[in-house]
Every structure is written in structure tokens, then in C-alpha cells.
């Protein structure tokens, strides 16, 4: 999945806000995802499918 510039900016903003250094490091190294993001009608209805 390719992210838009807005999505990348939001991800980076959320990453900077994390308090857990281990989670922050792991998410920062994330380059490829085997998951498909499924968005619902509401902005907070975000689901991941797949990943095996």
C-alpha cells in the first residue's frame, strides 16, 4: 500500500507522540505491510485485514 503525503505526515506526527520507545522504534522501521486497510463510514472505523 502506498501512502499519500497527508497520511505520511499523520503517521510521523503520531510516531513522535508515542511514549513507548520500543514500539516507536519498531513502527519507525516499518516499510512494508502485508495488511490491507479497510476504512468504514466513520473516520475512526479503521480495520486491518490479512497479514497471514
Secondary structure, DSSP 8 states (H G I E B T S, - for coil): ----HHHHHHHHHHHHH---HHHHHHHHT----SEEEEE-SSTT-EEEEE--
